[in-house]
């Protein structure tokens, strides 16, 4: 029997659909935010510079978020190296934990709450895609 034709465990089909929704949502969020950090409009760049964030570090964060957004969807969608998807989510946990600390330190409560919410979603995605509902590789 072809291992790719083995049905999913009971109850995991709806969980898989839910995870795809979360992955696409996160990818859109991080593509948008990463683009704003990597290539911000002039007025936005001035506001970031006033916050004290180093422009080189800002661009690094933006590029990392764009790459992670691609990593959340593309490997799982193509089923080529799908183990990269939970690793992309795991990398985003570091980014979001750091963002939470940064915003709390500046007393930016709404931004910190948003960062915590995204942190919970990337942790959930990393765990569920690694342990509960992994994507099978084409080679498997």
LINHU-V432066 format. One record per helix or strand of 3 or more residues. SS is the DSSP state (a for helix, b for strand). FROM is the first residue (numbers start at 1). LEN is the number of residues. Records with the same first field share a line. If there is no record, write none. Layout:
SS = FROM-LEN + FROM-LEN
This chain:
a = 3-3 + 12-27 + 42-9 + 55-24 + 83-23 + 109-24
